[in-house]
């Protein structure tokens, strides 16, 4: 049987640290949260591979550990800040954000995934699970200091950006296919700065699909 605690340590040392993840609270959170609890049943031994992991037949996926860690690091979350976790799946990223110290709203549109997240996050008082359209965000709890999108968006997620506080940050994988990049948005008043961070690959989220004739 796989030693999951050892697998987590190896993930942190051999994947995260070697991919420019050096924020201590982020590293500690990834070593603390049992990733194998947040994968589909029977896939636990694949939880720590350096690959995106499909969440059953939903078409959705968990970002690879090093991709998610670098995205979380880019958000620079401080304890006590509020965060929105979009397309939470089974809730792994929400658990990471809460471990760092955020008050988290975890948004999911798939009822089966949401039910799985409820089972896995029971007792997590700092995480509120919400069902609804991903592109609409969770305006009832806005504004947020940070927003994380667990999937690729092909169009600018404006409704989510509008739910940021002044100075708030949003990170997502944005673009089409191999041209996609992890991108950090920062709000300044009514303006939003955008900065590409690194090349990244994730399955597209249908709620953020571009029109067929859209040229990115």
Buried (B, 14 or more C-beta within 10 A) or exposed (E): EEEBEEBBBEBBEEBBBEBEBEBEBBBEBBBEBBBBBBBBEEBBEBBBEEEBBBBBEBEBBBBBBBBBBBBBBBBBBEEEBBBBBBBBBBBBBBBBBBBBBBBBBBBBBBEEBBBBBBEBBEEBEBBBBBBBEBBBBBEEBBBBBBBBBBBBBBBBBEBBBBBBBEEBBBBBBBBBEEEBBBBBBBBEEEEBEEEEBBEBBBBBBEBBBBEEEEEE
